Amino acid sequence: MRRLAFGLLLALGLALAQTDKLKACFIYVGPIGDIGWTHAHDQARKKAEAALPWLETKYVESVPEAQVVPVIDRLVGEGCRVIFATSFGYMDGVLEAARKHPDVIFGHASGFKRAPNVMTYMADFYQVYYLNGLMAGALTKTGKVGYVGAFPIPEVKRHINAFALGVRAVNPKASVYVKWINAWFDPAKAREATEALMSQGADVFAFTEDTPTVVQTAARKGKYSFSHYSPMLKFAPDHVVSGQLVHWEAIYIDFLKKVKEGVYTSKNLQDVDYFWLLKEGAVELGADYGVPINPKHVSLLKAARMKVGGKEVPVYDRVMALLKDMSSQAPTFDPFTGPLKDRKGVVRIPAGRKASLQELLTMEWAAPGVVGDWPGEPK
């Protein structure tokens, strides 16, 4: 009888262990159907939950940045042990909430302020933007490339600068015209900005906004564009050239596994920062997943030439060679390698060294060839 009772207790204990799930909750600044930033985070949430049977998730969408603290309070009350806040503007609110809930683990996307229970993370596109810039420089006929920017924060400026450096590596006389819309999700403003840039002569487009509006608006006038965050080839199959695609799940799965294993706790995150790039598989060059360049435009890029080390090479070959290099475990090329001057002629990265992570995260200067307002530009 005692053996039977022991067996029942053992079975009950195993069952409880199997249902002891880790609850991770996600706070989004936009709607999950935006096809951009929030959509990509939510796709990654689903992939993490599918990959980790002990994981339970919940999300809240369209949370204004000023409202993040009460939303965190509510999620903690609902049993969330890990909370990911996925907007730069949540940063100070996350730090405030982390002090109120010292036993909860927080992850803040795109931020730079940490605490014992707050880590930071970013799947960054600057390498991919440089590659797309090479293609944009090859495809523009007017020498004017358009960029619709969300907010003038270091993340977006870093990406525009990498894009402009790529454009000028192929076409030294080309310029990148920038218009800010001061919104992450505003299709109407994105359309107006795209049309305004076209009126200035721009014939190739990249952007940071969370819908395919720029892609669709450019395609209606026969202009090239690049996807952002999610594949947008289906919205303009004849005009999307490539793009920058994200795999947030690479970060979420790695981090959550380490929380489950006890590697990361609410006491040791002060120095934990995931700044993952091509080599970690957190981002991808692509018009679609597994399609680095739209096949319809490959012949144009093979015909276009650029100089590398004094030798002319096809732009297509250069893009693919750099993609392979930067995806390797020991890349030899980085777009932000000195000597680099800003558009005012000030040396920002000395010869012979790469920009540090801190320089990347706080970048305010504008690269040569960038045209337009640049709030916060150093004097």
Salt bridges, closest charged atoms under 4 A:
ASP42 OD1 - ARG45 NE 2.79
ASP73 OD2 - LYS100 NZ 2.77
ASP73 OD1 - HIS101 NE2 2.81
GLU78 OE1 - LYS58 NZ 3.58
GLU78 OE2 - ARG74 NH1 3.76
ASP92 OD1 - LYS113 NZ 2.84
ASP103 OD1 - LYS267 NZ 3.62
ASP124 OD1 - ARG158 NH2 2.57
ASP124 OD1 - HIS159 NE2 3.12
ASP238 OD1 - LYS296 NZ 2.38
GLU249 OE2 - LYS47 NZ 3.67
GLU249 OE2 - HIS247 ND1 2.98
ASP254 OD2 - LYS258 NZ 3.08
GLU280 OE2 - LYS279 NZ 3.00
GLU284 OE1 - HIS247 NE2 2.73
ASP342 OD2 - ARG348 NE 2.94
GLU359 OE2 - ARG353 NH2 2.86
GLU364 OE1 - LYS157 NZ 2.41
GLU377 OE1 - ARG343 NH2 2.78
